[in-house]
Amino acid sequence: RPLTATRDRACQSLARSTGARSREEILADIGRGKRLAAVVARRFAPEHQLVATTAAAVDELTSARSAPILIQGNEGQAVQLAPCCGPLPGDPIIAGMRMGHGLVVHTADCPVAMRQRLREPERWINVAWDAHTAKHLATRLDIVTRNERGVLGRLAAEVTAADANIMHVTMHDDAVSTVSLHLTIQVDSRKHLAQVIRAIRHVPQVQKIVRVKG
């Protein structure tokens, strides 16, 4: 009976901290793919409740709790890749839990994530990329080029040649001689992005290229 009461209190606390109305709603969300079971399990087990009889068992349980949750990038609603920084496989990453939104994964150096982590450190957990990750993930680039005819077409050709895809592009004139381009592109990894950036630098009109974070 005391164990049941403790479990019920833990369930109520978990529901409150995750924005769910009840334990049943949490379980339903797991079934619909809106939450990761591994995250819920880790939140459910209180840190002080090491019910183990040997030092080895305690070490194993502690290690399991501190081990990063693996991210593939195609988990659906349960895991969102933050659009502010566009994390890619190969980037160091962290993840925060948002009310009713599962995990939101950021690059470890994302300014947005760092500000949120200072305000609510208890909502952040260790994550790492799985060995098998999703393809065609979105990230953003800001590019400054000389304002010459055909530059956008040349950039698009280099991106395509690097086996990447342009999802969205906007541009505005900085001055008479330069223009800023804001690209959202799809790549497979941080390494792939580096290849794309090298390809873009082949365009002689390009003066500056920056990956956008935050």
HUQUI-V69571 format. One record per backbone hydrogen bond with DSSP energy under -1.0 kcal/mol. CO is the residue of the C=O (numbers start at 1). NH is the residue of the N-H. Records with the same first field share a line. If there is no record, write none. Layout:
CO=NH, NH
This chain:
1=5
2=6
3=7
4=8
5=9
6=10
7=11
8=12
9=13
10=14
11=15
12=16
13=17
14=18
15=20
18=100
22=26
23=27
24=28
25=29
26=30
27=31
28=32
29=34
30=33
33=78
36=40
37=41
38=42
39=43
40=44
41=45
46=49
48=50
49=51
50=52
54=58
55=59
56=60
57=61
58=62
59=63
60=64
61=65
62=66
63=67
69=128
71=130
72=134
76=79
78=103
80=105
82=86
84=214
88=91
89=190
92=108
94=106
95=125
96=104
98=101
102=98
103=80
104=96
105=82
106=94
107=110
110=114
111=115
112=116
113=117
114=118
115=119
116=120
120=123
121=124
123=97
125=95
126=69
128=71
137=187
139=185
140=212
141=183
142=210
143=181
144=207, 208
145=179
146=148
148=151
150=154
151=155
152=156
153=157
154=158
155=159
156=160
157=161
158=162
159=164
160=163
165=186
168=184
170=182
172=180
177=147
178=174, 175
179=145
180=172
181=143
182=170
183=141
184=167, 168
185=139
186=165
187=137
189=193
190=194
191=195
192=196
193=197
194=198
195=199
196=200
197=201
199=202
200=203
203=206
205=146
208=144
210=142
